């Protein structure tokens, strides 16, 4: 009875991911070389696939490593991808690589986040911007998106708040849909419910036609940034697969000069 329940759950997960990726059983069969009949039997619980077959189907559907582990467990197998905390000894090289990238980017802002946009590391450039936020938002686990869009965070200082907010929410929703992640959906709903302080929605200068910049007013200065997000290639650990580094590049000379004058470089840079 336990095995049947597991197989049924696996079939539900496979069908969910196939539907989410808009694959027919025929298309998935062509992609994997597994017959449509076998795929159908897996989805209905009539056939128990091997762990290798589960991983082949999951890879074809671009299922995140966290969810691949869930599929394996549902099929009665051990997870294929470890999920070690970032401070684990085995991830020393990862932490060092992240820190090196962040420090090398100074004085420009750069931060590392997990899949829910919780900040796991940040450089001096980021600290210069977060100084604008209420100290209460900087206590405990700091969430980058909450910090940016919260009325007590950077939101009142964003010249193009409505434009930036729309872009952030759209990106978060796409990520939630791609991962089928309930926690990401919950974060999206929380951020979308924030009141929007009065701020102009002028099109940002210097590249608004090409990208959505983040435009921040600090005193009499207006800083304009282009955001670039990078991830690790070929990760085999769930934690590493969900890490991302967001770097902010000055979009004009004014921003470049301000950062050079106001951001003290980390000593090991």
ChimeraX attribute file (.defattr): number of C-alpha atoms within 10 A of each C-alpha:
attribute: neighborCount
match mode: 1-to-1
recipient: residues
	/A:1	6
	/A:2	8
	/A:3	13
	/A:4	14
	/A:5	14
	/A:6	19
	/A:7	25
	/A:8	21
	/A:9	20
	/A:10	26
	/A:11	24
	/A:12	18
	/A:13	19
	/A:14	24
	/A:15	20
	/A:16	14
	/A:17	20
	/A:18	21
	/A:19	13
	/A:20	14
	/A:21	15
	/A:22	12
	/A:23	16
	/A:24	13
	/A:25	20
	/A:26	16
	/A:27	13
	/A:28	19
	/A:29	18
	/A:30	12
	/A:31	15
	/A:32	16
	/A:33	12
	/A:34	16
	/A:35	14
	/A:36	16
	/A:37	13
	/A:38	16
	/A:39	22
	/A:40	17
	/A:41	15
	/A:42	22
	/A:43	22
	/A:44	17
	/A:45	21
	/A:46	15
	/A:47	17
	/A:48	21
	/A:49	19
	/A:50	13
	/A:51	18
	/A:52	10
	/A:53	14
	/A:54	20
	/A:55	19
	/A:56	16
	/A:57	23
	/A:58	23
	/A:59	15
	/A:60	15
	/A:61	20
	/A:62	15
	/A:63	21
	/A:64	17
	/A:65	26
	/A:66	19
	/A:67	18
	/A:68	23
	/A:69	23
	/A:70	19
	/A:71	27
	/A:72	23
	/A:73	18
	/A:74	21
	/A:75	25
	/A:76	19
	/A:77	14
	/A:78	13
	/A:79	18
	/A:80	18
	/A:81	16
	/A:82	14
	/A:83	17
	/A:84	14
	/A:85	13
	/A:86	16
	/A:87	10
	/A:88	10
	/A:89	11
	/A:90	11
	/A:91	16
	/A:92	12
	/A:93	10
	/A:94	16
	/A:95	18
	/A:96	11
	/A:97	11
	/A:98	21
	/A:99	18
	/A:100	14
	/A:101	16
	/A:102	27
	/A:103	22
	/A:104	16
	/A:105	20
	/A:106	22
	/A:107	26
	/A:108	25
	/A:109	25
	/A:110	27
	/A:111	28
	/A:112	25
	/A:113	19
	/A:114	19
	/A:115	19
	/A:116	20
	/A:117	20
	/A:118	18
	/A:119	19
	/A:120	19
	/A:121	16
	/A:122	20
	/A:123	24
	/A:124	22
	/A:125	26
	/A:126	20
	/A:127	14
	/A:128	16
	/A:129	17
	/A:130	18
	/A:131	12
	/A:132	17
	/A:133	19
	/A:134	15
	/A:135	11
	/A:136	10
	/A:137	18
	/A:138	15
	/A:139	8
	/A:140	7
	/A:141	10
	/A:142	16
	/A:143	18
	/A:144	21
	/A:145	21
	/A:146	21
	/A:147	21
	/A:148	24
	/A:149	25
	/A:150	22
	/A:151	18
	/A:152	18
	/A:153	24
	/A:154	22
	/A:155	26
	/A:156	21
	/A:157	23
	/A:158	27
	/A:159	23
	/A:160	22
	/A:161	25
	/A:162	19
	/A:163	19
	/A:164	21
	/A:165	20
	/A:166	13
	/A:167	14
	/A:168	19
	/A:169	18
	/A:170	13
	/A:171	13
	/A:172	21
	/A:173	20
	/A:174	14
	/A:175	16
	/A:176	20
	/A:177	15
	/A:178	15
	/A:179	19
	/A:180	18
	/A:181	15
	/A:182	11
	/A:183	12
	/A:184	20
	/A:185	17
	/A:186	13
	/A:187	20
	/A:188	21
	/A:189	13
	/A:190	12
	/A:191	19
	/A:192	16
	/A:193	10
	/A:194	12
	/A:195	11
	/A:196	15
	/A:197	16
	/A:198	14
	/A:199	14
	/A:200	12
	/A:201	13
	/A:202	12
	/A:203	15
	/A:204	19
	/A:205	12
	/A:206	13
	/A:207	15
	/A:208	13
	/A:209	10
	/A:210	7
	/A:211	11
	/A:212	19
	/A:213	26
	/A:214	22
	/A:215	23
	/A:216	21
	/A:217	16
	/A:218	13
	/A:219	7
	/A:220	5
	/A:221	11
	/A:222	15
	/A:223	22
	/A:224	26
	/A:225	23
	/A:226	17
	/A:227	17
	/A:228	11
	/A:229	12
	/A:230	11
	/A:231	14
	/A:232	14
	/A:233	8
	/A:234	8
	/A:235	14
	/A:236	14
	/A:237	17
	/A:238	20
	/A:239	19
	/A:240	24
	/A:241	20
	/A:242	18
	/A:243	23
	/A:244	20
	/A:245	22
	/A:246	17
	/A:247	24
	/A:248	22
	/A:249	19
	/A:250	21
	/A:251	19
	/A:252	15
	/A:253	11
	/A:254	13
	/A:255	20
	/A:256	17
	/A:257	13
	/A:258	17
	/A:259	19
	/A:260	14
	/A:261	10
	/A:262	12
	/A:263	19
	/A:264	13
	/A:265	17
	/A:266	14
	/A:267	6
	/A:268	7
	/A:269	11
